[in-house]
């Protein structure tokens, strides 16, 4: 079924044969795999370096990101926020 140029969700669902209410992950049908990052010391070391760099140098405040995201799709859409230096007290 096509709805105003958009394909109805039940037409693109890859879980054929299931009732629409059963198409969401319900535990029985959810595929899981171990997170490779759990055992990856290099990943965590890099993440720690980036976090330390952000703590030392600054970053983009959450309020700036939220303001930018709220502007999406409006006539007054804002440009992406710029990082700010951290003010050391």
FIKOLZA-1660 file (N, C-alpha, C; in steps of 0.1 Angstrom, whole numbers, plus 5000, padded with zeros to 4 digits):
% residues 89
   i   px   py   pz ch aa at
   1 5008 4988 5000  A  X  N
   1 5000 5000 5000  A  X CA
   1 5009 5012 5000  A  X  C
   2 5006 5022 4992  A  X  N
   2 5013 5034 4991  A  X CA
   2 5004 5045 4997  A  X  C
   3 5010 5053 5006  A  X  N
   3 5003 5064 5013  A  X CA
   3 5010 5077 5010  A  X  C
   4 5004 5084 5001  A  X  N
   4 5009 5098 4997  A  X CA
   4 5024 5097 4993  A  X  C
   5 5028 5088 4985  A  X  N
   5 5041 5087 4980  A  X CA
   5 5051 5080 4990  A  X  C
   6 5046 5075 5001  A  X  N
   6 5054 5068 5011  A  X CA
   6 5049 5054 5012  A  X  C
   7 5059 5045 5012  A  X  N
   7 5055 5031 5013  A  X CA
   7 5051 5027 5027  A  X  C
   8 5040 5021 5029  A  X  N
   8 5035 5018 5042  A  X CA
   8 5045 5008 5049  A  X  C
   9 5047 5009 5062  A  X  N
   9 5057 5001 5069  A  X CA
   9 5056 4986 5067  A  X  C
  10 5043 4981 5067  A  X  N
  10 5041 4967 5066  A  X CA
  10 5046 4961 5052  A  X  C
  11 5048 4970 5042  A  X  N
  11 5053 4966 5029  A  X CA
  11 5068 4964 5029  A  X  C
  12 5075 4970 5037  A  X  N
  12 5090 4969 5037  A  X CA
  12 5095 4961 5048  A  X  C
  13 5086 4955 5056  A  X  N
  13 5090 4947 5068  A  X CA
  13 5097 4934 5063  A  X  C
  14 5108 4931 5068  A  X  N
  14 5115 4919 5064  A  X CA
  14 5111 4906 5072  A  X  C
  15 5102 4908 5082  A  X  N
  15 5098 4897 5090  A  X CA
  15 5085 4891 5084  A  X  C
  16 5085 4885 5073  A  X  N
  16 5073 4881 5066  A  X CA
  16 5066 4870 5075  A  X  C
  17 5053 4870 5074  A  X  N
  17 5046 4859 5081  A  X CA
  17 5042 4862 5095  A  X  C
  18 5047 4873 5101  A  X  N
  18 5044 4877 5114  A  X CA
  18 5033 4888 5114  A  X  C
  19 5025 4887 5125  A  X  N
  19 5016 4898 5126  A  X CA
  19 5023 4911 5129  A  X  C
  20 5017 4922 5124  A  X  N
  20 5024 4935 5126  A  X CA
  20 5028 4937 5140  A  X  C
  21 5020 4933 5150  A  X  N
  21 5023 4936 5164  A  X CA
  21 5035 4927 5169  A  X  C
  22 5039 4917 5161  A  X  N
  22 5050 4909 5164  A  X CA
  22 5063 4913 5158  A  X  C
  23 5063 4923 5150  A  X  N
  23 5075 4927 5142  A  X CA
  23 5086 4934 5150  A  X  C
  24 5082 4939 5162  A  X  N
  24 5092 4945 5170  A  X CA
  24 5100 4934 5177  A  X  C
  25 5113 4938 5181  A  X  N
  25 5121 4928 5188  A  X CA
  25 5114 4925 5201  A  X  C
  26 5113 4912 5204  A  X  N
  26 5106 4908 5216  A  X CA
  26 5114 4899 5225  A  X  C
  27 5127 4898 5223  A  X  N
  27 5135 4889 5231  A  X CA
  27 5137 4876 5225  A  X  C
  28 5126 4870 5220  A  X  N
  28 5127 4857 5213  A  X CA
  28 5134 4858 5199  A  X  C
  29 5132 4869 5193  A  X  N
  29 5136 4871 5179  A  X CA
  29 5148 4881 5178  A  X  C
  30 5153 4886 5189  A  X  N
  30 5164 4895 5189  A  X CA
  30 5177 4888 5188  A  X  C
  31 5185 4892 5178  A  X  N
  31 5198 4887 5176  A  X CA
  31 5208 4895 5184  A  X  C
  32 5216 4888 5192  A  X  N
  32 5226 4895 5200  A  X CA
  32 5240 4890 5197  A  X  C
  33 5250 4898 5198  A  X  N
  33 5264 4893 5197  A  X CA
  33 5272 4901 5207  A  X  C
  34 5283 4895 5211  A  X  N
  34 5291 4902 5221  A  X CA
  34 5297 4915 5215  A  X  C
  35 5298 4925 5224  A  X  N
  35 5303 4938 5220  A  X CA
  35 5318 4937 5219  A  X  C
  36 5324 4938 5207  A  X  N
  36 5339 4936 5206  A  X CA
  36 5346 4947 5214  A  X  C
  37 5340 4958 5218  A  X  N
  37 5347 4968 5225  A  X CA
  37 5349 4964 5240  A  X  C
  38 5341 4955 5245  A  X  N
  38 5343 4951 5259  A  X CA
  38 5356 4945 5262  A  X  C
  39 5363 4939 5252  A  X  N
  39 5376 4933 5255  A  X CA
  39 5387 4940 5247  A  X  C
  40 5384 4951 5241  A  X  N
  40 5393 4958 5233  A  X CA
  40 5400 4969 5241  A  X  C
  41 5412 4966 5246  A  X  N
  41 5419 4976 5254  A  X CA
  41 5423 4988 5246  A  X  C
  42 5427 4986 5233  A  X  N
  42 5430 4998 5225  A  X CA
  42 5419 5007 5223  A  X  C
  43 5406 5002 5221  A  X  N
  43 5394 5010 5220  A  X CA
  43 5393 5019 5233  A  X  C
  44 5393 5013 5244  A  X  N
  44 5391 5020 5257  A  X CA
  44 5402 5030 5259  A  X  C
  45 5415 5027 5256  A  X  N
  45 5426 5036 5257  A  X CA
  45 5424 5048 5249  A  X  C
  46 5419 5046 5236  A  X  N
  46 5416 5058 5227  A  X CA
  46 5405 5066 5233  A  X  C
  47 5395 5060 5238  A  X  N
  47 5383 5067 5243  A  X CA
  47 5387 5075 5255  A  X  C
  48 5396 5069 5264  A  X  N
  48 5401 5077 5276  A  X CA
  48 5409 5089 5271  A  X  C
  49 5418 5087 5261  A  X  N
  49 5426 5099 5256  A  X CA
  49 5417 5110 5251  A  X  C
  50 5406 5106 5243  A  X  N
  50 5397 5116 5238  A  X CA
  50 5389 5123 5249  A  X  C
  51 5385 5116 5259  A  X  N
  51 5378 5122 5270  A  X CA
  51 5387 5131 5278  A  X  C
  52 5399 5127 5280  A  X  N
  52 5409 5136 5287  A  X CA
  52 5411 5148 5279  A  X  C
  53 5413 5147 5266  A  X  N
  53 5415 5159 5258  A  X CA
  53 5403 5168 5258  A  X  C
  54 5391 5163 5258  A  X  N
  54 5379 5171 5259  A  X CA
  54 5379 5178 5273  A  X  C
  55 5382 5171 5284  A  X  N
  55 5382 5177 5297  A  X CA
  55 5392 5188 5298  A  X  C
  56 5404 5186 5292  A  X  N
  56 5414 5197 5292  A  X CA
  56 5411 5209 5283  A  X  C
  57 5406 5205 5271  A  X  N
  57 5405 5216 5261  A  X CA
  57 5391 5222 5259  A  X  C
  58 5381 5214 5263  A  X  N
  58 5367 5219 5261  A  X CA
  58 5359 5211 5251  A  X  C
  59 5348 5216 5247  A  X  N
  59 5339 5208 5238  A  X CA
  59 5327 5216 5234  A  X  C
  60 5317 5209 5230  A  X  N
  60 5304 5216 5226  A  X CA
  60 5294 5214 5238  A  X  C
  61 5290 5224 5244  A  X  N
  61 5280 5223 5255  A  X CA
  61 5267 5217 5250  A  X  C
  62 5261 5208 5258  A  X  N
  62 5249 5202 5255  A  X CA
  62 5238 5211 5251  A  X  C
  63 5237 5223 5258  A  X  N
  63 5227 5233 5256  A  X CA
  63 5228 5238 5241  A  X  C
  64 5241 5239 5236  A  X  N
  64 5243 5244 5222  A  X CA
  64 5238 5234 5213  A  X  C
  65 5240 5221 5216  A  X  N
  65 5236 5210 5207  A  X CA
  65 5221 5209 5206  A  X  C
  66 5215 5210 5218  A  X  N
  66 5200 5210 5219  A  X CA
  66 5194 5221 5211  A  X  C
  67 5199 5234 5213  A  X  N
  67 5194 5245 5206  A  X CA
  67 5195 5243 5191  A  X  C
  68 5206 5238 5186  A  X  N
  68 5208 5235 5172  A  X CA
  68 5198 5225 5167  A  X  C
  69 5197 5214 5174  A  X  N
  69 5188 5203 5170  A  X CA
  69 5173 5208 5170  A  X  C
  70 5169 5216 5179  A  X  N
  70 5155 5222 5179  A  X CA
  70 5153 5230 5167  A  X  C
  71 5163 5236 5161  A  X  N
  71 5162 5245 5150  A  X CA
  71 5160 5237 5136  A  X  C
  72 5163 5224 5137  A  X  N
  72 5162 5216 5125  A  X CA
  72 5148 5216 5119  A  X  C
  73 5147 5218 5106  A  X  N
  73 5134 5218 5099  A  X CA
  73 5126 5230 5101  A  X  C
  74 5132 5241 5107  A  X  N
  74 5125 5253 5108  A  X CA
  74 5131 5263 5098  A  X  C
  75 5124 5274 5096  A  X  N
  75 5129 5285 5087  A  X CA
  75 5142 5291 5092  A  X  C
  76 5144 5290 5105  A  X  N
  76 5156 5296 5112  A  X CA
  76 5166 5286 5116  A  X  C
  77 5169 5276 5108  A  X  N
  77 5178 5265 5112  A  X CA
  77 5192 5271 5114  A  X  C
  78 5198 5267 5126  A  X  N
  78 5211 5272 5130  A  X CA
  78 5222 5263 5124  A  X  C
  79 5234 5269 5123  A  X  N
  79 5246 5261 5118  A  X CA
  79 5250 5252 5130  A  X  C
  80 5258 5242 5128  A  X  N
  80 5262 5233 5139  A  X CA
  80 5271 5242 5149  A  X  C
  81 5269 5239 5161  A  X  N
  81 5277 5246 5171  A  X CA
  81 5292 5243 5170  A  X  C
  82 5300 5253 5175  A  X  N
  82 5314 5252 5175  A  X CA
  82 5319 5248 5189  A  X  C
  83 5330 5241 5190  A  X  N
  83 5335 5238 5203  A  X CA
  83 5339 5250 5210  A  X  C
  84 5338 5250 5223  A  X  N
  84 5343 5261 5231  A  X CA
  84 5354 5257 5241  A  X  C
  85 5363 5266 5243  A  X  N
  85 5374 5262 5252  A  X CA
  85 5369 5260 5267  A  X  C
  86 5375 5251 5274  A  X  N
  86 5371 5249 5288  A  X CA
  86 5376 5260 5296  A  X  C
  87 5367 5265 5305  A  X  N
  87 5372 5275 5315  A  X CA
  87 5376 5269 5327  A  X  C
  88 5389 5270 5330  A  X  N
  88 5394 5263 5342  A  X CA
  88 5392 5272 5354  A  X  C
  89 5386 5266 5365  A  X  N
  89 5384 5274 5377  A  X CA
  89 5393 5271 5388  A  X  C
% end
